[in-house]
């Protein structure tokens, strides 16, 4: 039985004060109210606050993830952040391949594979996002697109390396639109993704790999997503920004 996982992707929201306020109060409520959620919880704040966030969560089961890394080890890349820098402040996870990075910052599968390799070199777990546009879904190309996103990146990895991955299926038309995929659409895609892992890496890896859904998850729909057989949790944007909403989602 795979444990459910909820990841908060705060994107470019929450400044220093909001980040520390959220984390301290969230923890306080979890402890004082003895909230029983039975989920792996990961929070992805912005780069400048990763260190303090990690310190606040020290000694708890909650983990911090970065939202990006650069694909090179080190050097003259003004403004970029490397995997080794994250490692040096105790960060163990990174989100890669988010559609906003693909679309706004032109990260294609070649670049993403380089990022995967450098993340793996420093032993970072990778939350790897895939998903189709509405144009592609309207033409029934979603399975082809997602398969290709995996084939050109993760599927170059060895069996051992696959142990470092979480997959997040985020249909682009559902991100930030309030128009979530139906449970059936999400479950169908998750089952398809799992079947690709079965084909490529065999049964034990395909049974183990966590596949999360992302795209307009909120406190009302999260529970039904988490009930689906092949959905192992959620990657949550907007609804992870407020403590009360996020608390409801982790208890769904
Ligand atoms: P929303 O939950 O705001 O739709 O964002 C989803 C997302 O992009 C998480 O990575």
Boltz pocket constraint, residues with backbone or C-beta under 6 A from the ligand:
constraints:
  - pocket:
      binder: B
      contacts: [[A, 9], [A, 98], [A, 170], [A, 174], [A, 175], [A, 176], [A, 177], [A, 178], [A, 214], [A, 215], [A, 216], [A, 217], [A, 235], [A, 236], [A, 237], [A, 238], [A, 239]]
      max_distance: 6.0
